[in-house]
Amino acid sequence: MNKKAVRLPLPGEPSAPTPARQTSYYVRTPVADVRANPGREAELVTQALLGDEVKVLKQEGDWLQGQVPDGYIGWLKTADVVLDTPPPARDLAVVTVPRALLYRQPEGADATGEALLATDLPLLRQREGWMEVWLPGRGTAWLPANEVEVWPGGKVKGKRSGEDVIKTAERLQGAPYLWGGVSLYGIDCSGLTFIAYYLNGVRLPRDADMQFQVGRQVAREELQPGDLVFFNTEGSGSLPTHVGIYTGNGEFINSRSGRGVILSRLDEPLFARGYLGARRYLQ
């Protein structure tokens, strides 16, 4: 995806430790739309996930303008955010499945909501098979331990590979395409690459054209699984309009308009004509 809305770039490097959170606005819904202008019909530029901080700039009626963690500045419905103070927890519980249910108690009864892939929430305590997390505006909830991983100090554990990135993206295989989307309910091409790399310790810029500007350039004959492959599918020059994750054997996983998250081939006419190059972000 390549958009023209206001955004602030983020470096394509391993995520820094999460700073201590403070009283601010946080997303209170599983996923919140971020639009170019205040209004339901305005362009969807990106989405924010449960627990994401929103650095609010101003309010107009039922809409707030603010910056979300992927760098975009846009408009969110006031009903989707809440002013709250998170606990002083340093560790994060990060959702690693497409959709995890939240429970009031650790026995797994009485679901109170959901958290989507790549949602990260302050971890309060662990009990056998369960983790308690903070929820903005709603106190706490429990998640099954096998649906999250702990990031000590807000950092991913261990060294990750291109295969890890692919496995993460494959969890969303079959999800529908949505311009600006970042979840199983709808995701665009750069949203898929952003989420897949974030869960493996690399915070990429949000959009394809900016992802193309960072990382290490890779020749086509040197492609490895996990590299990002970029295309201009509009026949309009050298600016990327589409991106996917190379999986090997001339294939890549991507989110395609009208088709969702699928495997495609580099030698398909659309991609053979529009191939621009590849980038590598992991050592």
KEMARDREN-147945 format. One record per atom (N, C-alpha, C): x, y, z. Coordinates in steps of 0.2 Angstrom, whole numbers, plus 5000, padded with zeros to 4 digits. Example, Ala and Ser with C-alpha at 12.3 -4.5 7.8 and 13.67 -1.06 7.14 Angstrom:
# residues 2
506649725039 506249785039 506649845039 506449895035 506849955036 506450005039 
//
This chain:
# residues 283
500449945000 500050005000 500450065000 500250114996 500650184996 500150234996 500150275002 499650325003 499950395003 499550445003 499750515003 499550555009 499250525014 499050555020 499650575024 499550615029 500050635034 500350575037 501050575038 501350515042 502050535044 502250505049 502950515051 503350455051 503850455047 504250385046 504550365052 504650295052 504950265058 505550225055 506150215058 506650185055 506550105055 506850075050 506850005049 507349975053 507249965059 507749935063 507449905069 507749865073 507449825078 507149875083 506549855086 506149895090 506549915096 506549975099 506849995105 506449975111 506649965117 506249955123 505649995123 505149975125 504550015126 504550065132 504550125131 504550175136 504050165141 504150185147 503550185152 502950225150 502350195150 501750225148 501550275153 501150325151 500850375156 500150395154 499850435158 499150455157 499150485150 498650455146 498650465139 497950435136 497850445130 497350415126 497550345124 497150295125 497350225122 496750195118 496850155113 496350125110 496050075114 495350075115 495050025119 494649975116 494649975109 494249925105 494849875102 494649815099 495149775096 495549805091 495149845087 495449875081 495149945080 495449995079 495150065078 495350095071 494950115067 495050145061 495350215062 495850235058 496250295058 496050325051 495750385051 495550405044 495850475043 495850495036 496250555034 495850615036 495250615037 494850665039 494250645044 493950685048 493450665053 492850645049 492650585049 492050565046 492050495044 491550455044 491550385042 491750365035 491550415031 491750405024 492450425021 492750455026 493450475024 493950415023 494450435019 494950375018 495250345024 495250275024 495550245029 496350235028 496750275032 497450275031 497850215034 497550195040 497850145044 497350125050 497550075054 497150055060 497650055066 497350055072 497750045078 497449995082 497849955086 497549895089 497449915097 497049875100 496949875107 497549895111 497549945115 498149965120 498550015116 498550025110 498950075107 498850145109 499450175111 499350245113 499250295107 498750345108 498650395103 498850455106 499250495103 499550555105 499050605102 498550625106 498050675103 498250745102 498050765096 498250835094 497650885095 497050865093 496450905094 495850865093 495250895095 494650855094 494150895091 493750865086 493150895083 492550855084 492050875088 491450835089 491650765092 491450715088 491550645090 492150615087 492650655085 493250635082 493850665086 494450625086 495050655089 495550645083 495950695083 496550685078 497150675082 497550625080 498150605084 498650555080 499150545083 499650505080 499650435083 499650385079 499650315082 500350285081 500450225084 501150205084 501550185078 501150175072 501450165066 501750225063 501550285066 501850355063 501350395060 500750365058 500250405055 499850455060 499750505057 499250555060 498550555057 498050545060 497450535057 496850545062 496250535060 495650545065 495350475067 495250475073 494950415076 494250435080 493750395080 493150405084 493350405091 493050455095 493150465102 492950405106 492450365103 492150305106 492650245106 493150255102 493650195101 494250205106 494350265109 494950275113 494650295120 495150295125 494950315132 495550345135 495450395140 496050425144 496150375150 496750355150 496850305156 497650315158 497750285163 498450275166 498650205166 499150175162 499250105163 499750095169 499750035171 500150015177 500950015175 501350015180 502050025178 502349955176 502049915173 502349855170 502849865165 503349825165 503849835160 503849785154 503549725156 503449675151 502849675147 502849655141 502249655137 502049585135 501349575135 501049515132 500849525125 501149495121 501049505114 500649455110 500049465107 499649415104 499949385098 499949325098 500349285092 499849245088 499249255089 498749215085 498249265082 497949255076 497449305073 496949335078 496649295082 496149325087 496249285093 496349315099 496349285105 495749315109 495349275113 494849295117 495149325124 494849375127 494949395133 494449375138 494749355144 494249325149 494349365156 493749365160 493749405166 494149365171 494149295171 494549255175 494949205171 495449175174 495849135171 495649065170 495049045171 494748985170 494548975163 494449025159 494249025152 493549025151 493149055156 492449065155 492349145155 491749165153 491549235153 491949275149 492049265143 492449305138 492149375139 492649425139 492549495139 492749535133 492949505128 493249535122 493749495118 494049535114 494549495110 495149545109 495749515107 496349555105 496649515099 496849555094 497049535088 497849525087 498049495082 498749475081 499149545081 499649545085 500149595086 499949645091 499349635095 499149675100 499649665106 499949725109 500449715114 500149755120 500049715126 499749745132 500249735138 500249785143 500649775149 500449705152 500949665154 500849605158 500849615165 500349595169 500349605176 500549545180 500349485178 500549425182 500349365177 500749315179 500649245176 500349195181 499949155178 499749095182 499749035177 499748975179 499948925175 499448925169 499648935163 499248925157 498948995156 499049045160 498649105159 499049165160 498949225157 499249285158 498749345159 498849385164 498449445166 498749505163 498349545159 498549605156 498049665158 498349725156 497949785157 497549795151 496949825152 496549845147 496349915148 496449955143 496250035144 495550045145 495450075151 494750095153 494350035155 494649975156 494249915158 494549875163 495149895166 495449865171 495949805168 495749745170 496149695168 495749635164 496149595161 495849535158 496349475158 496149415156 496649355156 496649335149 497249315147 497349285140 497649215141 497449165137 497849095137 498549105135 499049075139 499749085138 499949065132 499649015129 499848985122 499649035116 499349085118 499149135112 499549195112 499949205117 500349265118 501149245119 501549295118 502249285120 502449345124 502949335129 503149385133 503749415130 503749485130 504249525128 504549555134 505049535137 505349565143 505649635142 505449685146 505649755145 505349775138 504849745135 504549775129 504949755123 505449705123 505849685118 505749605116 505749595110 505649525107 506249485110 506049415112 506649375114 506949335108 507549325109 507949285104 508049315097 508449285093 508549305086 508049275082 507749315077 507249295073 507549285065 507249245061 507449235055 506849255050 507049255043 506549265038 506049215038 506149145040 505649095041 505149115046 505349145052 504949165057 504449225054 504749265050 504249315047 503749285043 503949235039 503449205034 502949165039 503149135044 502649095048 502149145051 502349205053 501949255056 501449275051 501649295045 501249315039 500649255037 500949195038 500449145036 499849135041 499949165047 499349155051 498749195049 498949245044 498349285042 498149265035 498449205032 498249185026 497449175025 497149205020 496449195019 496149265022 496449305025 496149365028 495949415022 495449445022 495249485016 495649545015 495649575009 496049635008 495649695011 495949745014 495649805016 496249865016 496149915012 496549965011 496650005018 497250005021 497350035027 497249985033 497049915032 496949875037 497549835040 497549815046 498049775049 497849715053 497249685052 497049625055 496749575051 496549515054 496249465051 495549485048 495249545050 494649575048 494749615041 495349625039 495549655033 496249685034 496649675029 497349695029 497549715022 498049765022 498349785015 499049755015 499349765009 499949735008 500549755012 500549815014 501049845018 500849835026 500249825027 500049805034 500249735035 500249695031 500449625032 501249625033 501549655029 502349655030 502449695037 502149745038 502249785045 502149735051 501549705051 501349665056 501849605057 502049575051 502449515051 503149525054 503449585052 504049605055 504049635062 503549665064 503449695071 503449635076 503149585074 503149525079 503749485079 504249505075 504949475075 505449525076 505249585080 505749625082 505949685078 505649695072 505849745068 505249795066 505349855068 504749905067 504949935060 504549915055 504649945048 504250015048 504350055043 503850105041 503250075039 502650105039 502050075038 501850065031 502150105026 501950095019 502450065015 502250045009 502750005004 503250055002 503150115000 503650154997 504150175002 503950175009 504450195014 504850125016 504550075016 504850005017 505449995012 505250025006 505750015001 506350055002 506350105006 506850155007 507350135012 507150085016 507550055022 507749985021 508249965025 508449895024 509049885019 509249825018 509849815013 509549795006 509749825001 509549804994 509849734993 509349694990 509549624988 509449614981 509949584977 509849564970 509349504970 508949504964 508449454963 508749384964 509349374961 509649304961 509849284968 509849334973 510049324980 509549324985 508849324982 508349324987 508349264992 508149284998 508049235003 507349235006 507149185009 506449185013 506449245018 505949285018 505849335023 506049405020 506349405014 506549465011 505849495008 505849565008 505249595005 505349604998 504849594993 504949604986 504449664985 504649704980 504249774979 504049774972 503449804970 503249804963 502849874962 502849894956 502449944954 501849914949 501249904952 500749864948 500349914944 500549974944 500050024940 500450044934 501050024933 501350044926 501550114926 501650144933 501750214933 502450234935 502950194935 503650214936 503950174942 504350204946 504850174950 504550174958 503950204959 503750204966 503350144967 503550104973 503150044975 502450054976 502050014973 501350014975 501049954978 501549904979 501349834981 501949804984 501849764990 502449734993 502249664995 502649614995 502549544998 503149525001 503049465005 503649435008 503849365004 504449365002 504749314998 504749245002 504449195000 504449135003 504849075000 505149094995 505649044991 505249014985 505648984981 505448954974 505048994970 505249064970 504849114966 504149134968 504049114974 503349134977 503449184983 502949224984 502849274990 502149274992 502149284999 501449295002 501349375002 500649385000 500549455000 499749465001 499549525002 498849545002 498649574996 498249544992 498049574985 497349594985 497249654982 496549684982 496049634978 495549624982 495049574979 495149504980 495749484983 495949414984 496149404991 496349454995 496649445002 497349415002 497449385008 498149365009 498249295006 498649295001 498749234997 499549224995 499649164992 500349154989 500249184982 500749214979 500849234972 501549214970 501649224963 502249204960 502549274957 503249274957 503549324954 503549324946 503349274943 503349264936 502649274934 502149294938 501549314935 501549384932 501249384926 501349444922 501349514925 500849524930 500749584934 501449604938 501649544941 502249554945 502949554941 502949514936 503549514932 503649584928 503149614926 503149684923 503349734928 503049734934 503149784939 503649774944 504149724944 504649714949 505149764950 505249794956 505649844957 506249824961 506249774965 506849754969 506649724975 507149714980 506949684986 507449714991 507149704998 507549725003 507549675009 508149675013 508249635018 508349675025 507949655030 507949685036 508249655042 508349585042 508649545047 509349525045 509749525050 510449505049 510549435047 
//
